[in-house]
Amino acid sequence: MTAVVELRPQNVARGISLIIVAALAISIQDVVFKLFSGELTLWQIFCLRGVLVIPMLFAALWVRSAQRGILEAALGKWPLLRSMFITASLLAFYAALPFSSLSTVGAANYIAPIFITLLSAYAIREPVGPLGWLGVCLGFAGVVVLLQPGTDAFSPWALLPIVGAASYALAHITTRARCQNVPVAALSLSQNIVMLLAGTVASVLMLWLQPQGTFADAYPYIFGAWSKVGLNDWLVLALLAGFAIINGMLLGGAYQTAPPAVVSTFEYSYLVFVAVWDILFFGIAPSVASVSGMVLIVVAGLLVLRRKST
């Protein structure tokens, strides 16, 4: 394994450029998602985006003559389990977007390296080391400072990205332990199939239950019925579908081109972008507590990544 890594061509500048562009693209996608969340339900967006993404993926694979065996690999046990974890992570992230700032949700979501460290220690027996445990402690402190539990600034919705980060960490561990030899295209297809199914099942469940009452009325984004989809809606959904494919390619290219520890470090540029979008699009300037919490989380993540690279 070591010889393969050493022989792989490295282009650090290209890898850094790709991950920064990916972080920018993901942040723009999240702005679109947040702005669009008042139009359609979360489940409707997942369903309709999946309807668009899957044919687009197959078309891209067909152009590259890489479609053979992809569906069979995508429906394997471990890719599907990984996809369930990622879908749970994305659902938690996007469910929180209408109720919290992009900066808060994004920073809470970036606690994932801390969960990965803990899971690596106990699930696949990887050593953590002093830097890793220091990162875990700082990350926990950062979440407390960011979310401010017990104060008027605390929002229960802000806990969702923490749950999402834990799910993402489980997906990462599953990928590392069971999906290393699965083609990237199959993993992407599996993920989008599961997201489509999740949106469909949740939509049918909401149609059957028809939630009512004050709580359901207060959160139509989660508990509401499907809305009529106009031309503008389809254009936005197509944009989100395009982002889903482009972001996957950018992320994959970055991690294939440069060392993961370097790439992951610059992936935190996402937090800078969403802080700017919060100010420009939503008029939300990050508070001192939010900035302090984000800094602690970034430092914690960097310590964990440095622990892995040493």
C-alpha positions in Angstrom: 0.0 0.0 0.0 2.8 2.4 0.9 4.5 1.9 -2.5 1.4 2.7 -4.4 0.9 6.0 -2.5 4.6 6.9 -3.1 4.4 6.3 -6.8 1.1 8.2 -7.3 1.8 11.6 -9.0 1.3 14.5 -6.6 0.5 18.1 -7.6 -0.1 20.0 -4.4 -0.9 23.3 -6.0 -3.5 21.7 -8.2 -5.0 19.8 -5.3 -5.3 23.0 -3.2 -6.8 24.9 -6.1 -9.4 22.1 -6.7 -10.5 21.9 -3.0 -10.8 25.7 -2.7 -13.0 25.8 -5.8 -14.9 22.8 -4.5 -15.5 24.6 -1.1 -16.7 27.7 -3.0 -19.0 25.6 -5.2 -20.4 23.8 -2.2 -21.0 27.0 -0.3 -22.9 28.5 -3.3 -24.9 25.3 -3.5 -25.8 25.7 0.2 -26.9 29.3 -0.4 -29.2 28.2 -3.2 -30.5 25.4 -1.0 -31.2 27.9 1.9 -32.9 30.4 -0.4 -34.9 27.7 -2.1 -36.0 26.0 1.2 -39.0 28.3 1.4 -40.4 27.1 -1.9 -40.4 23.3 -1.6 -40.2 20.7 1.2 -36.8 19.1 2.0 -38.2 15.7 0.8 -39.5 17.1 -2.4 -36.0 18.7 -3.2 -34.3 15.4 -2.5 -36.7 13.5 -4.7 -36.7 15.8 -7.7 -33.0 16.5 -7.5 -32.4 12.7 -7.5 -34.6 12.3 -10.6 -32.3 14.7 -12.4 -28.9 13.7 -11.0 -29.1 9.9 -11.7 -29.7 10.3 -15.5 -27.0 12.9 -15.6 -24.6 10.6 -13.9 -25.4 7.8 -16.3 -24.9 10.1 -19.2 -21.5 11.2 -17.9 -20.5 7.6 -17.5 -21.7 6.7 -20.9 -19.7 9.5 -22.5 -16.6 8.1 -20.7 -17.6 4.5 -21.6 -17.4 3.7 -17.8 -20.9 2.5 -17.1 -20.2 -1.2 -17.2 -20.8 -2.9 -13.8 -21.4 0.5 -12.0 -25.0 -0.3 -11.1 -24.2 -3.7 -9.6 -21.4 -2.2 -7.6 -23.6 0.7 -6.4 -26.2 -1.7 -5.0 -23.7 -3.6 -2.9 -24.2 -4.0 0.8 -21.4 -1.7 2.0 -21.9 1.1 -0.6 -25.6 1.2 0.3 -24.8 1.4 4.0 -22.3 4.2 3.4 -24.9 6.0 1.3 -27.4 5.7 4.1 -25.0 7.4 6.5 -24.2 10.2 4.0 -27.9 10.7 3.3 -28.6 11.0 7.0 -25.8 13.5 7.2 -27.1 15.6 4.4 -30.6 15.5 5.6 -29.5 16.7 9.0 -27.4 19.5 7.5 -30.1 20.7 5.1 -32.9 20.4 7.6 -31.0 22.9 9.8 -30.3 25.4 7.1 -33.6 27.4 7.3 -33.3 27.8 11.0 -29.6 28.6 11.5 -27.0 30.7 9.8 -24.8 29.0 7.2 -21.7 29.7 9.3 -23.2 28.0 12.4 -24.5 25.0 10.5 -21.3 24.7 8.5 -19.0 24.9 11.5 -21.0 22.4 13.5 -20.9 20.0 10.5 -17.0 20.3 10.4 -16.8 18.5 13.8 -16.8 15.4 11.7 -13.0 14.8 11.9 -13.4 14.6 15.7 -16.0 11.9 15.4 -13.8 10.1 12.8 -10.9 10.1 15.2 -13.0 8.6 18.0 -14.6 6.0 15.7 -11.2 5.2 14.2 -9.9 4.5 17.7 -12.7 2.2 18.7 -14.1 0.8 15.4 -11.0 0.1 13.4 -8.3 0.3 16.1 -6.3 3.2 14.7 -4.1 4.9 17.2 -5.2 8.5 18.1 -2.2 9.9 20.0 -1.8 13.1 22.0 -2.5 15.5 19.1 -5.7 13.5 18.2 -7.0 13.6 21.8 -6.2 17.3 22.1 -8.1 17.9 18.9 -11.1 16.0 20.3 -11.1 18.1 23.4 -10.8 21.4 21.5 -13.5 20.3 19.0 -15.9 19.6 21.9 -15.1 23.0 23.4 -15.6 24.7 20.0 -19.1 23.1 19.7 -20.0 24.3 23.2 -18.9 27.9 22.4 -20.5 27.9 19.0 -23.9 26.5 20.1 -24.0 28.2 23.5 -26.3 25.6 25.2 -28.3 27.0 28.2 -28.4 30.5 26.8 -31.0 32.4 24.7 -28.7 32.1 21.7 -29.0 28.3 21.7 -31.2 26.7 19.0 -32.1 23.0 19.1 -31.9 23.0 15.3 -28.2 23.7 15.6 -27.8 20.1 17.0 -28.8 18.6 13.7 -25.5 19.3 11.9 -23.7 17.6 14.9 -25.8 14.5 14.3 -25.0 14.9 10.6 -21.3 15.1 11.4 -21.5 11.9 13.3 -23.3 10.2 10.4 -20.7 11.5 8.0 -18.0 10.1 10.2 -19.7 6.7 10.1 -19.8 7.0 6.3 -16.0 7.8 6.3 -15.2 4.8 8.5 -17.4 2.5 6.3 -15.6 3.8 3.1 -12.2 3.2 4.6 -13.0 -0.2 6.1 -15.3 -1.7 3.4 -15.4 0.4 0.2 -11.8 1.1 -0.7 -12.1 -1.0 -3.9 -15.5 0.3 -5.0 -15.3 2.7 -8.1 -16.0 6.3 -7.2 -18.8 6.5 -9.8 -20.5 3.5 -8.1 -20.3 5.2 -4.7 -21.8 8.4 -6.2 -24.6 6.5 -7.9 -25.4 4.6 -4.7 -25.5 7.8 -2.7 -27.9 9.5 -5.1 -30.2 6.4 -5.3 -30.5 6.3 -1.5 -31.1 10.0 -1.4 -33.9 9.7 -4.0 -35.4 6.8 -2.0 -35.2 8.7 1.3 -37.0 11.6 -0.2 -39.7 9.4 -1.7 -40.3 7.4 1.5 -40.4 10.6 3.6 -42.8 12.3 1.1 -45.2 9.3 1.1 -45.0 9.2 4.9 -45.9 12.9 5.2 -48.8 12.3 2.7 -50.1 9.4 4.8 -49.7 11.1 8.2 -50.6 14.6 7.1 -49.0 16.3 10.2 -51.1 19.1 11.6 -50.9 21.4 14.6 -48.8 24.3 15.7 -45.5 22.5 15.4 -46.2 21.1 11.9 -47.5 24.5 10.7 -44.4 26.3 12.0 -42.1 24.0 10.0 -43.6 23.4 6.6 -40.1 22.8 5.1 -40.0 19.5 7.1 -43.7 18.6 7.6 -45.4 20.2 4.6 -47.0 18.7 1.5 -45.4 18.9 -1.9 -45.8 22.2 -3.7 -46.5 22.8 -7.3 -43.2 22.8 -9.3 -42.9 25.6 -11.8 -40.3 26.3 -14.5 -38.1 28.3 -12.1 -38.2 25.5 -9.6 -37.0 23.0 -12.2 -34.2 25.3 -13.2 -33.1 25.6 -9.6 -33.3 21.8 -9.1 -31.3 21.3 -12.3 -28.7 23.8 -10.9 -28.6 21.8 -7.6 -28.2 18.5 -9.6 -25.3 20.0 -11.6 -23.7 21.2 -8.4 -24.0 17.6 -7.0 -22.0 16.2 -9.9 -19.5 19.0 -10.2 -18.8 19.0 -6.4 -18.2 15.3 -6.5 -15.7 15.6 -9.3 -13.9 18.5 -7.7 -13.6 16.7 -4.4 -12.5 13.5 -6.0 -9.9 15.3 -8.2 -8.5 17.2 -5.2 -8.0 14.1 -3.0 -6.5 12.1 -5.9 -4.1 14.9 -6.8 -2.6 15.9 -3.5 -2.1 14.3 0.0 -5.3 14.0 1.9 -3.9 15.9 5.0 -3.1 18.9 2.8 -6.4 18.9 0.9 -8.5 18.5 4.1 -6.7 21.5 5.6 -7.8 23.8 2.8 -11.3 22.3 2.8 -11.9 24.5 5.8 -12.0 27.5 3.4 -15.7 26.6 3.2 -16.3 28.3 6.5 -14.8 31.6 5.1 -17.1 31.5 2.1 -20.3 30.8 4.1 -19.4 33.6 6.5 -19.3 36.0 3.6 -22.5 34.7 2.1 -24.3 35.1 5.5 -23.4 38.8 5.5 -24.1 39.4 1.8 -27.3 37.4 1.3 -28.9 37.1 4.8 -27.5 40.1 6.6 -26.1 37.9 9.4 -22.7 38.9 10.8 -21.1 36.2 12.9 -20.9 36.9 16.6 -17.8 36.8 18.7 -18.9 33.5 20.2 -19.6 32.0 16.7 -16.2 33.1 15.4 -14.5 31.7 18.6 -16.3 28.4 18.2 -15.4 28.1 14.5 -11.7 28.9 15.3 -11.6 26.2 17.9 -13.3 23.6 15.6 -10.9 24.5 12.8 -7.9 24.2 15.1 -9.2 20.9 16.4 -9.7 19.5 12.9 -6.2 20.6 11.9 -4.7 18.9 14.9 -6.5 15.7 14.0 -5.4 15.9 10.4 -1.8 16.6 11.5 -2.0 13.6 13.8 -2.9 11.4 10.8 -0.1 12.8 8.6 2.7 12.2 11.2 
